């Protein structure tokens, strides 16, 4: 297979991705799984050396982790009332948003800039969907 063919088979998140199957768990359990993903990221994503520091417990934390040979540094903000977690990349105008919609049971991830505008996200869609599936499994196991 040529490099061009291989690149065509790799899907990226782009403007966002939703887990196609609803989570069948109470809102509190989904939120707990989403928060767990921020602290125990290696259970959900292929990362190592995860270090977290609470700034304002339950509202703001700092996280560093190794991902694909780079150290990713983030300020993470928790908004439980809206079921959203925002991971702002340090020194970049990129925010990764993890949102849960209780009315439908769907979770969605996307990237936006500091103005709140969605921007293309070059993350591998398969990796992001696997993290979402794991979040669903954890939430449903805690029923």
Secondary structure, 3 states (H helix, E strand, C coil): CCHHHHHHCCCEEECCEECCCCCCCCHHHHHHHHHHHHHCHHHCCCCEEEEEEEEECCCEEEEEEEECCEEEEEEEEEEHHHCEEEEEECCCCCEEEEEEECCCCEEEEEEECCCCCEECEEEEHHHHHHHHHHHHHHHHHCC
